[in-house]
Structure formats: C-alpha cells, structure tokens
C-alpha cells in the first residue's frame, strides 16, 4: 500500500488578495470519469467563500491554509 499524498491547488481571494492553498486527498482509483464536485471554501483571511472544483469525495479531506511562501514575502515592517 502506498502512502497517501495530499494534492495542493493554489488560489487567491478576489476580495482581499490573500493567496491560499486548498489541499485534499484524491482517492480515485482507475478511471477518472467519476467527475468533480464544486465545493465552497472560505478564504482563511477574510472568510469570503470561493467555489473550487475537487474530485468527488475529496471534499471530505479538504484543508484550506494561507500560502506560507506568500505570507513570508509580505514585506510588512
């Protein structure tokens, strides 16, 4: 059995500009014909919802986090 790896999709909030990552496990096996589902995810900074397409079932393993690389480059102070 292989170790599960999280898939990572980068996004940016249209309201506040925060870059964030949506990570999930894609447990589909064999055919990729099962499609995808639209899932509402909140921006981790301002809470504005955004629709993202994920493989069916991946919404159960969804994690939304601010993109740390972007946060480190912030340039504030």
N, C-alpha and C positions, 0 to 999 in steps of 0.2 A: 504494500500500500504506500502510495506517495504522500508526502506532506502537502497539506493544502496551502496554497499561496493566495494572498489577497490581491485582487485586481485593483488598480488605482486609476481613477479618472479625475483629471484636474478641471476645475470650474472657477468662474469668477462671478461674484454677486453684481448684478446690474444696478442695485440700489446704492451700495456702499463701496464697491470696488475691491472688497476683500477676496483674495484668492484662497480657495479651499479645495480639499481633496475628498472625493467620495470613494470609499473603499468597500469591497464586498468579496465574497467567495462565489465563484461561478462553478457550481457543481454539476453543470450539464455534462452528460456523457454521450458519446456518439454524435448523433445528428444535432445540428444547431438550429433545426427547423422549429423548435418549440417557441421561438419568438421572444419578444421582450415585453416588459410592462413599464408604464410611466409611473414614477413614484415622486411624490412631493418631498423635497428635503429642505430644511431651513438653513439659511446662511448661519454659520456658527458665530458671526459677529453681530449681525443686526436682526436675525430671525426671519428675514423675508423668504418666503417659500420659492423654490425653483423646481420645475419638473425635469427629471432626468430619466432616461431610458436604461433599464437594467434587465439582464436576463431573468426570465420568470423564475421566481424562488429566491433570487439574490437579495430581495428587499428584507429578508429575514436576518441577513448577516451584515446589513448596511451600517457603516460608521462614517460620520462627517466630521472632518477636522480642518482647522486652519492650516494652510500650507506653510510649514515651518521655514522652508527656504525663503519664501516671500516675506514672512514676518521678520526674519533676521536681517533682511536688506532694508528694512523700514526707513532708515535714515533719520529717525526722530531723535533729537537730543544728542 
